[in-house]
Amino acid sequence: MENPVVVVGAGIAGLALVRALHRREVPAVALERREQLPSSGLAINIPGNGMTALSHLGLTDVLGETGAPIQRREYRDSRGKLLYAVDEAAFWSGRVPSRILGRPELLHALAQDLPSEAVRFGAAPEAYEQGPDGVTVQLPGGETLKGAFLVGADGVGSAVRTAFLGSEGRRTGLLAQASWRFMAPDPGVACFTVWLGRGRSFLAIPAGEGQVYCFASGVGGASVAADESWLQESFEDFPAPVRSILEHVRSGGIKLHHSPIEEVRIPAWHQGRVALIGDAAHATAPVWAQGAALAVEDALVLAELLDQEKDWAGVGAAYDQRRRARVEHVQRMTDRGSRAAGLPDWLRGLVLPRVGPSAYRSTFTELREPVV
């Protein structure tokens, strides 16, 4: 089977790219190791720039029916004292507003209307070879798939990145070594709220339908144990909403996800007719929730170049050049936010009320302009 563009991975980045190419009538196929898209899972926070990118894929209406808008952010200390707040609704006024979405719903929305052959499930590549005119992918059972361009959309542990650019550049996040993520009954959390304490942070976002998305981690590079007891012990003295959420965790029936926080910083996202997008290229700690947003932006830019350029040998370099400054801006602001979160309690309480709102504006003002 011949395909101009072969995409490894059918997560948010891969499906966004295949959808963007399909809308431009550029044939593409995504290879996905899973047997199907998930039917349940966690929510995901999509800031305004990510929602703007999704709108270019024709998904504004369908995504408006899932999740909930994010209109306000609050950052509080471990006693519940407000450090600072951000009016997100006002900041994104006149643009596509921020929203929290169900990750499975987002994946299914990205896949809707794609031809059945656009995604091959249960297809885990075993090897790659690049030639002067394209790339050959080795699949299980001896099958080979040839394409004129290969895209690694296969996440932090990208096999495509390792095959073509080596194993360097993957690191533990400055924010913390790992995190806990889960959905829980909403105890009445008013808005996107972060509580910061000594060496720990708890985020809760109302996600609609009586649910709240929770993200708990250390700060300042702290370790986060894989034992559920870490959650209970770390936040037992936090305000009532956090304690109520953890009471639901103690009662059982809540699926918990413990995973490392990893970042990818590499000097090139391409080699010849191979390019990386999303976390495979530039995973960042979720300080500003830019993982999915940057991935969809990557997809839009790369699809535009593959549609417009006749010689695909130079598309990878052009894509890298188009995206580098914006991604590095997010990385700098992520590092800055990670360090601020890890300040001693007394100093953080003095610094964040002064610099928090400006940090939000400095991060997102540059991201309000669409990429295509």
N, C-alpha and C positions, 0 to 999 in steps of 0.2 A: 504493500500500500504506500503510495507516494503522497506526502503532505508538505506543502511549503513551510509551515510552522509546526514544530513539535514542542509541546509544552509539558514539562514534567511536574506533575502535581495539579490537583483539582480542588485546592482550597480556595480561599478568597482571591489570592493573587492570580492563580492559574485560571479560574473560571472568569474572573474579570477580563483577563487578556483574551481568552477564547471568545467571550461575548463581544468585546470591542472589535476584534478582528472579523467576527461573523457579521457584525453590523456594517463593516466596510467591505464585505464580500471577499475577504482574504481567507482562504481555507486554512484550518488549523485543527489539531487534535490534542487533547489533554490526556496524559497517561496517569492514572490514579491507582495507587496500590490497594485502597479500600474497595470493597465490593459494591458499595452504594454510598450516597450522601447520607449523613446522619439525620435521624428524625427527631432527636432531642439533644439538649446540651445547654451550654451557658449562654448568657447574653454578652454583647460586645458594645462598648462605647464608641460611637463614631462622631468625632467633632465635625464642625461645619464644612471644613475643607474636604473631608472624606465623603460627606453627604452630597456636596457639590459634584465630586467626581462620580459618585453613583448616579446622580441625575443625568449625567452625560451617557449613561448606559440605559436610559429609559426606565429607571426603576423608582422614580419619585413617588408615583401613586401607590404601587404595591408595597413599598417599604413604609409608607405613611400609615399602613393598616396594622403594623406590628410594633411592639415595644412601646416606647414613650419618649416624648421630647425632653431634652435637658435644658432647662431654662435658667437655672441658678446653681452655682457651686459655692460650697462653704468649706472652709478649712478651720478646724477646731483643735484645741489641745485635749489631752487625755481626761480633763475634768469637764469638758464640754464648752469651755470658753471660746467664743468666736475670735479667730485670729484675723481672717479677712474673708470677703465674699466677692464673687464675680457674677454680674448679670449677663449670662450667656445669651439670653433672648435679645437683649439690647445690642450686644456686641455683633451678633450675626444678623441683625435686622436688615432686611433687604436682600439677604442671601439665604441659601438653604440652611436651616437651623440644625444644630447638633441633635443627635437622637441615640438612644440605646435600643439595640435591636437584638432579637434572638439570632444567635449565630447560625443555627440550622435554617431558619427562615431566610437569612441573608444568602446562604449558599444555594438554597432552592430557587430564590429569586434570580440569582446570577445565572443559574442553569436553565431557567424557563425559556422556552421557544428555541433552544439550541437543537440542531439536528441530532438524532440519536448517535451518529458516528462521531460527534464532536468530543465526546468523553468516553474513554475506554477504561472501565473499572476492572479491578483485579489485574492491572498491568503494571508490574514493578520492574523498571529497567535494570538490567544486570551490568551493562557496560556501554561506553560511548566511544565513538571514533569520529574525529573531525577531518574532513578532506577539503580541498580547495573550493568545491562547489556545494558543500553541505555537511550534514552530520548524519551518521548512522547510529541508531540505538538498538542494542541487543536486548531482546525480550526473552522471557522464559520459553523453553521448548525449542530454542533455535531460531525463532522468528526474528527478523530484522525489520526495522522501520526507518525509512530514509526521509529526511527533510532538508529543505534549503536553509533552515534557521532553527536553532534549538534554544529554548528558554527554560532556565531553572527557576521554577516557582515552588520549590520543594522545602522551604522553611529553613530554620536556623541550622539544622544538621544537613544541609543540602549536599546530596551526592554529586550533583552537577558542579557545584562550586569546588568541591574537593577534587573531582576528576580533571578540571581544567585550570583551576587557580590555586590548588593546594589547600592544606588544612589550617593555615595561619589565619588570624583575624577574628577568631571566635573567642569571646571572653565572658566572664561572669559580670553581670550588671553592677554598676556602681551603687545602685539603690540598695540591693540586697542579693543574697545568693539564691533565694527561692521565694515562692509565694504559695498561698492557699487561695483557691477560687471556688465559689459555689453559689447556688441560688437558694434562697430561703424565703419563708413568709415575711412580708413587709410589716414590721412592727409600728409603722407610722413615720418612717424617715421622710422628711419634708422635701429633700432635694439631694442632688449629688453632694455627698458629705464625706470628708476625710477627717478622721481623728488621728492626731499625731501624739505619740508618747515616747518615753525613753527607749530608743532602739526598736520601735515598732510603729506600724501604721495600719489603720483599718479604713477601707473605703466601702461605702454602701450607696448604690444608685437605684432608686425606684424604677422598675422595669415594666410596670403595667401588670394587670391581672393579679394584683395582690402579691407580687413577687419583688424581691430586691436582689440585685447582683452584688456580691461581696468579694472583695480582694483584700487579703491580709498578708502583710509581709513585714520583714525587718526594714530598718533604714540604716544608712551609714555603712552599708556593706555587711550588715549583721546576718548571721546564719539563721535559717528557718528550719526547724526540725521537721522530719517527715511523719512524726507521730502526732496524731490528733490532739494529744494533751498539750502540745505547744500552743494551740489556739486558745484553749481554756485558760491556761496559766498566763499567757501574755496579755490577755485583755480582760481579766477578771475585775480590774478596777476601772475599766472604761465606762462611759455613760450608759444610761439605761437602754437606748436602742441597740447598742452593741451587745450588751449582756442578754437582751431578749433574743437577739439573733442566735447567739451561742447556746442559749437554752434549747432552741429548736435543734441545733446541731447535736447536743447531748441526748436529746430524745430519740435520735435516729431518723432514718428515712431521707436524709439529705446526702446527696452524692458529693463528696469532696474531691478536689483535684489539687494535688501538690506537684509543683513542677519548678525546675530551675528558672531563674531570670538570666537570660543570656543575651549578649549583644554581638553584632558582627560589624567590624570595621576593617574594610579592605580597600586598597588603593585603586582597584579596577573592578568593574562589574561586567566585564566582557572579555572575550578572547575570540577573535575571528568572527565566526557566525554563531557564537554562543553568547547569551546575555543572561543575567540574573535579575529577578525582580522580587519585591517584597522582602520578607525576612531573610531569604537566601542571600540577598545583597547587603542589607543594612538593618538587621533587627536592632531594636532599641528597647530599653526598659520602658514600661508603660506609664511614665510620668505624665506625658501629654497625650496618651492614647492614640499614637500615630501609626501603629503597626498596620492596621487594615487601611487606614486613610492613605498612607504613602504607597501601599501595595496597589490600590486601585488607581492612584495617580500614575504610578509606573506603567500600569497596563495601558492607560489611555495614551501616554506619550509614545510608548513602544509601538502600539498599534498604529498610531498616526504615521510614524516613521516607516514602518513596514509597508504601509499602504502607499506612501508618497514616494519613497526612494526606489529607484530601479535596481541599484547595485546594493544588495543586502550585506555585502562584505564590510561596508562601512557603517551599517545601522547601529551596531553595538557601541561604537565610539561616539556616535551622534547622540544616542540615548543617554549614555553616561554623562556627556557634557551638558545635556538639557536638564538632567535631574540632580547633578552633584551638589550644586549650591543650596538647593532647597533642603535636601536630605541632611547635609552637614549643618545647616542651621538648626534643624530639629535635634540632631545629635548634640550640638553645643548646649542647647537649652535643656535637653534631657540631663546632661551631666551637671549643669548648674542646679536644676531642680533636685537631682539626687543628692548633691552635696548640701543643699539647704535643708532638705528633710532630715539629714543626718546630724544637724547641729545639736549641741546640748540643749536640753529643754529650755533653760533660762534664756539662752541666746536666741533660740528659734522663736521664742515668744516675743522677743524684742525686734527681730529682723523681719519675720514674715508679714506682720501687719504693714510694714513700710514698703517691702519689695515684692510681696506676693501679687498684688494687682498689676504692677508694672511688668512682672515676669510673664503673666498671662498675656498681656497686650503685646509684649515683645515677641513672644512665641507665635501668636496667632495672627497678628497684623500682617506679617509677611505671607501667611498661608491663606489669607482671604482671597487672593487673586487666583483664579482658576488656571490650571496648567495647559488646557487646550481650549 
